[in-house]
Amino acid sequence: MSKILIFGTGGVGCIYSYVLEKGGAKVTAVCRSNYTAVKEQGITIDSKLWGKVHSSPTPVRTVTEAATHGPFDYILVCSKAFPGTSALIKDAVTPAVTSIILAQNGIGIEEEYHTAYPENTIISGVLYLPTTQTSPGYVSMGPLELFQIGVYPTPSTPPTPSQQSSIEATETFASLFTKGGATCTIHADVQKPRWIKLSANAAWNSMCALTHCDDANLLRSSPGAMHQIRKIMKEVAVLADGVGYPGTITDAEIDKILERMALRKSLFFLAFYPHTHTG
């Protein structure tokens, strides 16, 4: 049985706790404000895909406490991608044993982990998972879930023995996700889907934060809203072209994202929106 530590048990961490537990893993979760709720009642998820489901990870308050439940095969980092976060998981990382998975969006997030833990496999992940922790231990999940992962740095062809070991660790983790009823795809170069997701985040998060609208009402607010979103995504496409990923964010990829958002009938507040209210 794989032992997995979840660092950052907010909405994303709670859902992935359920998926991995259902997939057969032993899950320990570092909880902060929701520690008491998770310890006493576990995690309840109201999902548009799976209905009402429940997870019961082993909750801990700190990584140091979590280390007593190790050694861990995987640490799944679900916190925000702030500089210096890599140091916070140090006590739970076993050199050459623990694979570190980054369930975080953004660009350039992996190198600090690769530098801090050179003997460990680093798996970079891009997530599509609309979710909100509505109260401690209670999570609302939208009708979409996808986790795109790949080894960092991108392996050579053919891979070295060390890279092959990292590829196998990635495949094992993906199989846990699949057994848990979720979708996890493996990419030879995960930076390509990472840039595509960045184009969506840069457009939707900024526009929702500036307009104080959820995603659906943003589109209803003005006939020009969709055009403006597309313009921002195209600007990110130009940036991707300039840093070595030409043709990654195509018009077809942009259309796919916009069509999916245009079909949304329920309201969902994008990640930046709540921060404009909470400071």
C-alpha positions as CSV (number, residue, x, y, z in Angstrom):
1,M,0.0,0.0,0.0
2,S,1.4,3.4,-1.0
3,K,1.8,5.9,1.7
4,I,0.9,9.5,0.6
5,L,1.2,12.8,2.5
6,I,-1.0,15.6,1.4
7,F,0.4,19.1,2.1
8,G,-2.3,21.7,1.8
9,T,-5.6,20.2,2.7
10,G,-7.9,22.8,1.2
11,G,-10.5,22.1,-1.5
12,V,-8.0,20.4,-3.8
13,G,-6.2,18.5,-1.1
14,C,-9.5,17.2,0.3
15,I,-10.7,15.9,-3.0
16,Y,-7.4,14.3,-3.8
17,S,-7.4,12.7,-0.4
18,Y,-10.7,11.0,-1.3
19,V,-9.4,9.9,-4.7
20,L,-6.2,8.4,-3.4
21,E,-7.8,6.8,-0.4
22,K,-10.4,5.2,-2.8
23,G,-7.5,4.2,-5.0
24,G,-6.0,2.1,-2.2
25,A,-3.4,4.5,-0.7
26,K,-2.8,5.2,3.0
27,V,-3.3,9.0,3.2
28,T,-2.0,11.4,5.8
29,A,-3.1,15.0,5.5
30,V,-1.5,18.2,7.0
31,C,-4.5,20.2,8.1
32,R,-4.5,23.7,9.5
33,S,-7.9,25.5,10.3
34,N,-9.8,22.3,9.4
35,Y,-7.8,20.0,11.6
36,T,-10.5,19.5,14.3
37,A,-13.2,19.0,11.7
38,V,-11.3,16.4,9.7
39,K,-10.2,14.6,12.9
40,E,-13.7,14.3,14.3
41,Q,-15.8,13.9,11.1
42,G,-13.4,13.3,8.2
43,I,-13.9,15.1,4.8
44,T,-17.3,15.4,3.1
45,I,-17.4,16.3,-0.6
46,D,-20.5,17.4,-2.5
47,S,-19.5,16.6,-6.1
48,K,-21.3,17.3,-9.4
49,L,-19.5,14.2,-10.7
50,W,-19.6,11.7,-7.8
51,G,-22.4,12.9,-5.6
52,K,-21.8,13.1,-1.8
53,V,-18.7,11.2,-0.9
54,H,-16.5,10.9,2.2
55,S,-12.8,10.6,3.0
56,S,-11.1,9.8,6.3
57,P,-7.3,10.6,6.0
58,T,-5.1,10.6,9.1
59,P,-5.0,14.3,10.0
60,V,-1.9,16.0,11.4
61,R,-1.1,19.6,12.3
62,T,2.5,19.8,11.1
63,V,4.9,18.1,8.7
64,T,7.0,17.1,11.6
65,E,4.1,15.2,13.1
66,A,3.3,13.7,9.7
67,A,6.9,12.3,9.5
68,T,6.0,9.9,12.3
69,H,3.5,8.2,9.9
70,G,6.1,7.8,7.1
71,P,8.2,7.1,5.3
72,F,6.1,8.4,2.4
73,D,6.1,7.1,-1.1
74,Y,4.6,10.4,-2.3
75,I,4.1,13.9,-1.0
76,L,1.3,15.7,-2.9
77,V,1.8,19.4,-2.5
78,C,-1.6,21.1,-2.9
79,S,-0.8,24.5,-1.4
80,K,-0.4,27.7,-3.3
81,A,2.9,27.9,-5.2
82,F,4.7,30.5,-3.1
83,P,8.5,30.7,-3.1
84,G,10.1,28.8,-0.3
85,T,7.3,26.2,0.1
86,S,9.7,23.4,-0.8
87,A,11.4,23.9,2.6
88,L,8.2,23.3,4.5
89,I,8.0,19.6,3.6
90,K,11.6,18.7,4.4
91,D,10.9,16.7,7.5
92,A,8.7,14.3,5.6
93,V,11.0,13.8,2.6
94,T,13.0,10.6,2.6
95,P,16.0,11.0,0.1
96,A,15.8,8.7,-2.9
97,V,12.4,7.3,-1.7
98,T,9.8,10.0,-1.6
99,S,8.4,11.3,-4.9
100,I,7.2,14.9,-4.7
101,I,4.1,15.8,-6.8
102,L,3.2,19.4,-7.3
103,A,-0.5,19.9,-7.7
104,Q,-0.1,23.5,-8.5
105,N,-0.7,25.7,-11.5
106,G,1.8,28.3,-12.7
107,I,5.2,28.4,-14.5
108,G,8.6,27.7,-13.1
109,I,7.4,26.2,-9.9
110,E,9.5,23.0,-10.0
111,E,13.1,24.1,-9.9
112,E,13.2,24.9,-6.2
113,Y,12.0,21.4,-5.4
114,H,14.5,19.8,-7.8
115,T,17.3,21.9,-6.2
116,A,16.2,21.1,-2.6
117,Y,15.7,17.4,-3.2
118,P,18.1,16.3,-6.0
119,E,17.8,12.6,-5.0
120,N,14.0,12.6,-5.3
121,T,11.6,12.3,-8.2
122,I,9.8,15.5,-8.9
123,I,6.4,15.1,-10.7
124,S,4.9,18.3,-12.0
125,G,1.1,18.5,-12.1
126,V,-1.5,20.7,-13.8
127,L,-5.0,20.5,-12.5
128,Y,-8.5,21.3,-13.7
129,L,-10.6,21.1,-10.5
130,P,-13.2,23.7,-9.7
131,T,-13.6,23.3,-5.9
132,T,-14.3,25.4,-2.8
133,Q,-14.0,24.4,0.9
134,T,-17.3,25.9,2.1
135,S,-16.6,25.2,5.7
136,P,-13.9,23.2,7.6
137,G,-14.0,19.6,6.2
138,Y,-16.8,20.3,3.7
139,V,-16.0,20.7,0.1
140,S,-18.1,21.7,-3.0
141,M,-16.7,20.3,-6.3
142,G,-17.8,21.3,-9.8
143,P,-18.4,19.0,-12.9
144,L,-14.8,18.8,-14.0
145,E,-11.6,17.0,-12.8
146,L,-8.4,16.4,-14.7
147,F,-4.8,16.0,-13.4
148,Q,-2.0,16.2,-16.0
149,I,1.4,15.0,-14.7
150,G,4.9,14.5,-15.9
151,V,8.4,14.0,-14.6
152,Y,10.6,17.2,-14.1
153,P,13.0,17.8,-15.6
154,T,11.7,16.3,-18.9
155,P,13.4,12.9,-19.4
156,S,15.7,12.3,-22.3
157,T,14.9,9.8,-25.1
158,P,15.7,7.1,-24.2
159,P,15.6,7.8,-20.5
160,T,18.5,7.2,-18.1
161,P,18.0,4.6,-15.4
162,S,17.2,7.3,-12.9
163,Q,14.7,8.9,-15.2
164,Q,13.1,5.5,-15.9
165,S,12.6,5.1,-12.2
166,S,10.9,8.5,-12.0
167,I,8.7,7.5,-15.0
168,E,7.6,4.3,-13.2
169,A,6.9,6.3,-10.0
170,T,4.7,8.6,-12.1
171,E,2.9,5.7,-13.6
172,T,2.2,4.1,-10.2
173,F,0.7,7.4,-8.9
174,A,-1.5,7.8,-12.0
175,S,-2.8,4.2,-11.5
176,L,-3.9,5.2,-8.0
177,F,-5.8,8.1,-9.4
178,T,-7.5,5.9,-12.0
179,K,-8.4,3.3,-9.4
180,G,-9.9,6.1,-7.3
181,G,-12.2,7.0,-10.2
182,A,-10.5,10.2,-11.3
183,T,-8.6,11.2,-14.4
184,C,-4.8,11.4,-14.5
185,T,-2.9,11.7,-17.8
186,I,0.9,11.4,-18.1
187,H,2.8,13.8,-20.4
188,A,6.3,13.4,-21.8
189,D,6.7,17.2,-21.5
190,V,4.2,18.5,-18.9
191,Q,5.2,22.1,-19.6
192,K,3.0,22.2,-22.7
193,P,-0.3,21.5,-20.8
194,R,1.1,23.8,-18.0
195,W,1.3,26.7,-20.5
196,I,-2.2,26.0,-21.8
197,K,-3.6,26.1,-18.3
198,L,-1.7,29.3,-17.6
199,S,-3.5,30.9,-20.5
200,A,-6.8,30.1,-19.0
201,N,-5.8,31.2,-15.5
202,A,-4.3,34.4,-16.6
203,A,-7.5,35.4,-18.4
204,W,-10.3,34.1,-16.2
205,N,-8.7,34.7,-12.8
206,S,-7.7,38.3,-13.5
207,M,-11.0,39.2,-15.2
208,C,-13.1,37.7,-12.4
209,A,-11.1,39.4,-9.8
210,L,-11.2,42.8,-11.5
211,T,-14.9,42.7,-12.3
212,H,-16.0,41.0,-9.0
213,C,-17.9,38.4,-11.1
214,D,-18.0,34.7,-11.0
215,D,-17.2,32.9,-14.3
216,A,-20.8,32.6,-15.6
217,N,-21.8,36.1,-14.7
218,L,-18.7,37.5,-16.3
219,L,-19.8,36.1,-19.6
220,R,-23.3,37.5,-19.1
221,S,-22.0,40.9,-18.1
222,S,-21.0,42.1,-21.6
223,P,-21.1,40.9,-25.2
224,G,-17.4,41.7,-25.3
225,A,-16.4,39.6,-22.3
226,M,-15.5,36.5,-24.3
227,H,-13.5,38.5,-26.9
228,Q,-11.5,40.1,-24.0
229,I,-10.8,36.7,-22.5
230,R,-9.6,35.4,-25.9
231,K,-7.3,38.4,-26.3
232,I,-5.6,37.7,-22.9
233,M,-5.2,34.0,-23.8
234,K,-3.6,34.9,-27.1
235,E,-1.1,37.2,-25.2
236,V,0.0,34.3,-23.1
237,A,0.3,32.2,-26.3
238,V,2.8,34.8,-27.6
239,L,4.8,34.5,-24.4
240,A,4.9,30.7,-24.6
241,D,6.1,31.0,-28.2
242,G,8.9,33.2,-27.1
243,V,10.2,30.9,-24.3
244,G,10.5,27.7,-26.3
245,Y,6.9,26.4,-26.6
246,P,5.8,27.7,-30.0
247,G,2.4,26.5,-31.2
248,T,1.5,25.1,-27.8
249,I,-1.5,27.4,-27.2
250,T,-3.3,27.2,-30.5
251,D,-6.6,28.7,-31.5
252,A,-8.1,25.2,-31.2
253,E,-6.9,24.9,-27.6
254,I,-8.3,28.3,-26.8
255,D,-11.6,27.4,-28.5
256,K,-11.8,24.2,-26.4
257,I,-11.4,26.1,-23.1
258,L,-13.8,28.8,-24.1
259,E,-16.5,26.4,-25.3
260,R,-16.3,24.5,-22.0
261,M,-16.7,27.7,-20.0
262,A,-19.5,29.0,-22.2
263,L,-21.6,25.9,-21.3
264,R,-21.4,26.5,-17.6
265,K,-24.7,27.3,-16.1
266,S,-23.7,27.1,-12.4
267,L,-21.7,29.8,-10.7
268,F,-18.1,29.3,-9.7
269,F,-15.7,31.8,-8.3
270,L,-12.2,31.5,-9.8
271,A,-9.2,31.3,-7.6
272,F,-8.3,35.0,-7.5
273,Y,-11.8,36.2,-6.8
274,P,-12.1,35.2,-3.1
275,H,-8.8,37.0,-2.4
276,T,-10.2,40.3,-3.5
277,H,-12.7,40.0,-0.6
278,T,-10.5,38.4,2.0
279,G,-7.4,40.5,1.3
